[in-house]
């Protein structure tokens, strides 16, 4: 219900009755010029303003490019005829190719040319140079050559020095390879003494042969097995799974071995007092060694048998042994000389006989030689194969050993039906990093561990304390 009107009127024409309730719209929306009323007064007027701004921008762009609204332009100015013949097209469309309106706006409107920059056309010492030019022309008419030109002509007439050429000194020489043997700069040094060249010419450092060889013969990008392709065959995929299973089994065995070594012994395996006492007494008590002593006594009781006299001993030698302490007579010396001569003759005949017998053993000797050569060849091939295998393996370049990355393999249930659902495996960055390590280009590395310098301090803030 409306409030009853009072009998008082306002002084101004727009004054309201003080007893009347205040309008909700007048007090709630606020002024449009203030921030409080921006959102409340936003409506069709604001949207209309934005559309008007866009229309004005489009109209200005059309004015710059085409000189006015495109809708008001005739069709002849907007389209051109294309007959396929350039000459005929130029004739028909001659009047239609006009510069853009923006280019016409940027052109100067004034017909007065800009002032000429006199300083730009001035030459330092221009009058002096003009007088010199006139003097040279007069001297040339008289047949007199200036001193500068005369010296230059005399220099050109001089014979070229030995070992130098105008092609090398001139700027118009052809390009050449400075590392080749036919370098024109080295022609002056051809035929010189080696010691002279070593002391006078700085030679480049010879590149070592080891730098010409690659650190590894492995390819930079290794092709994976067929089992790791997008759509592998059943046999190839199972072979890859078996390979991954063997790697995982080997890793599991190593972990179990380490765990067994680190595990604390159980109650049954724990050492008792008896076992500890036995270990402490080990080696302190002497055991019965009757058998060993018996064997030693048996070996000691055996006396060395006397050596039998050689079958080829002669009476003269025996006589010489018996009468070693007496002075030998002339007859005894003759007998000894005859015995020695006979013995040497027998030895030479025996050696000749053995050599004759070896002729019948040529086949067996040839067979032994062939077997020996085959064995040496087999060992050489084995060494070469081992060297090739070792060359392709990663070397120990640092404190860490190279470890092969995990195989990128998917289970049979994870194989995708299409490329859209294919799940990517591995990382290209890790693969390239491991390839550099495997090819002995960089040493194997591990991720640096973060070591905290200061310990963490936990502080309970006041706001958290109030909540809890």
C-alpha angles and dihedrals in degrees: 000000000000119000116252113261117247124225094247123101129197124252097234128061091244095045118121131217110272091216093056118095115256117255114253093219094051094055101034107049100052128200121320093226092062130078092241092064099041097092095035093053092044110115142103091336093060092045090049090051091054092049090049091052092051091049091051091051092051091048091051091049091051089048091053097046105034103015096246144002113328091221090064095050119100120247092246091064094048101044135043135199119252113192097160094251113101095203093051091044091054091052094049096042097038097113095040098064102087130158119260120269092242090057090051090050092052093052115099113261097200118095091205110100117233117264116271116250101231094184091060091062096046120105121204111251089003095155092049092050091049091053090050091050092052091048092052091049092052092048091049090054089052092048097249116136118209117248094248093054092044093054091048093052092048090051091052092049093056115104115256116259120253112272095015129098135189090232091065095043097041121088092226095066120129124259118267139179111258091201096053124098092240094064110152090215090062095051091091089058096049113122095012124138117274093231090049091052093047092052100039107030123059106228122204118251111267112244111239117244092233090065091058092062123078115244090236137015093220117115118254092236116035118204113234122232119277090251091070095056126111096261107019127182119252094249094048093047092049091049090053091048090051091051092050090047092054091050092050092046091052091050092049092051091052091051092048091050091051091047091052091052093049098041118107112243117259125243092266092049095043115112118257131206091262095053091045090052091049092052091049092050094046109128096005098093120070115228126214110277101179094130092050093049090049091052091048092051090049092053092046092050092058111092121205113260119242114257115248118242116255116265094231094057112132130212089245091059092048090049090050091052092050095047096039093122094050128077113265120237127224092258093053091051091052091051091051091050091050091048092050091048091050092048093051090047091052091049092050091048090049092050091049090049091051091049090052090050091052089064088071090052096059093107094053091044091050089050091051091049091051092049090049092050091048090051092049091048091050091051091048092051091047091051091048092049091047091049091051092049091048091048091058094048120090113260129225102262099157143008092289127071122229114258122197114241121247116275115256100231135150126209121245091257091052097056110120124233094213140013091255092064095039112130113219117233129203130355129276092215093053091045092055091045092052090046091057090051093047092051092053093245095122130015121254112269139186131214113274113250117231112237115196113226097199127030119249119262119207116209123187109219124218095244092054090047091055092052094050 
